[in-house]
Amino acid sequence: MAQTMRPNTAAGGGLFSTDGKSHPVQDTLLVVTLVLGVLAFITGLLFHNLHLLSSWAGLVGILTGAYGQWISVTTRERFGLVLGLGASAVGFYLGLAHGGLFGGLFG
């Protein structure tokens, strides 16, 4: 039971870092991706007339989530980014189904 004697170094590093170091860029991308994902998902699911907001928020959420996945360091960051990416993608596709990125602006 040697593991019971090891100090927990991950607890003092922050909410999303399991290696004991701070990752401000990765944590910011995580929060932005989650916020945009929730925004895109809710507006795409409940408010069909807000398809411009849901599709653009979903697209930006997908891009920030993809970059966050590329530079992420810990499993907790990746887990949150995957949740945000999924919500962003669903909101993006719902926004596209209800009118798209430029629906009604051109033409």
C-alpha positions in Angstrom: 0.0 0.0 0.0 2.7 2.4 -1.0 0.2 4.6 -2.8 -1.4 5.6 0.4 1.8 7.3 1.6 2.2 9.4 -1.5 1.2 13.1 -1.2 -1.6 14.3 -3.5 0.2 16.8 -5.7 -2.6 17.3 -8.1 -5.0 18.9 -5.6 -3.1 22.1 -5.4 -2.7 22.8 -9.1 -6.1 23.9 -10.0 -9.5 22.5 -11.0 -8.5 21.2 -14.4 -4.8 20.3 -14.0 -4.0 16.8 -12.8 -0.2 17.2 -13.1 0.1 20.0 -10.5 0.9 22.8 -13.0 -1.3 25.6 -14.1 -2.5 25.7 -17.7 -4.2 29.1 -18.2 -4.4 28.9 -22.0 -5.9 25.4 -22.0 -8.3 26.2 -19.2 -9.5 29.3 -21.1 -10.0 27.3 -24.3 -11.9 24.8 -22.2 -14.3 27.3 -20.7 -14.8 29.1 -24.0 -15.6 25.9 -25.8 -18.1 24.8 -23.1 -19.8 28.2 -23.1 -20.1 28.3 -26.8 -21.2 24.7 -26.9 -24.0 25.3 -24.4 -25.1 28.5 -26.2 -25.1 26.8 -29.6 -26.9 23.7 -28.3 -29.7 25.6 -26.4 -30.3 28.2 -29.2 -30.3 25.5 -31.9 -32.6 23.2 -30.0 -35.1 25.6 -28.6 -35.0 28.8 -30.7 -35.2 28.0 -34.4 -35.2 31.7 -35.4 -31.8 32.1 -33.8 -30.1 29.9 -36.4 -27.4 32.5 -37.1 -26.4 32.6 -33.4 -26.4 28.8 -33.0 -24.6 28.1 -36.2 -21.8 30.7 -35.7 -21.4 29.8 -32.0 -21.2 26.2 -32.9 -18.6 26.8 -35.6 -16.4 28.9 -33.3 -16.9 26.4 -30.5 -15.8 23.6 -32.8 -12.7 25.5 -33.8 -11.7 26.5 -30.3 -12.4 23.0 -29.1 -10.2 21.5 -31.8 -7.3 23.8 -31.0 -7.8 23.1 -27.3 -7.6 19.4 -28.0 -4.4 19.9 -29.9 -2.7 21.7 -27.1 -4.4 20.1 -24.1 -2.2 18.4 -21.5 -4.4 16.6 -19.0 -7.2 14.2 -19.2 -9.6 16.5 -17.4 -9.1 19.2 -20.0 -9.7 16.7 -22.8 -12.9 15.4 -21.2 -14.4 18.9 -20.9 -13.3 19.8 -24.4 -15.0 16.7 -25.8 -18.2 17.7 -24.1 -18.0 21.2 -25.4 -17.1 20.0 -28.9 -20.1 17.7 -28.9 -22.5 20.4 -27.8 -21.0 22.8 -30.3 -21.3 20.3 -33.2 -24.9 19.5 -32.4 -25.8 23.2 -32.1 -23.9 23.9 -35.3 -25.8 21.2 -37.2 -29.1 22.3 -35.8 -28.3 25.9 -36.8 -27.5 24.7 -40.3 -30.7 22.8 -40.5 -32.7 25.8 -39.5 -31.2 28.3 -41.9 -27.4 28.1 -41.9 -24.6 30.5 -41.3 -25.9 33.1 -43.8 -29.6 32.1 -44.0 -31.6 35.1 -45.2 -28.7 37.5 -45.3 -27.8 36.9 -49.0 -30.2 36.3 -51.8 
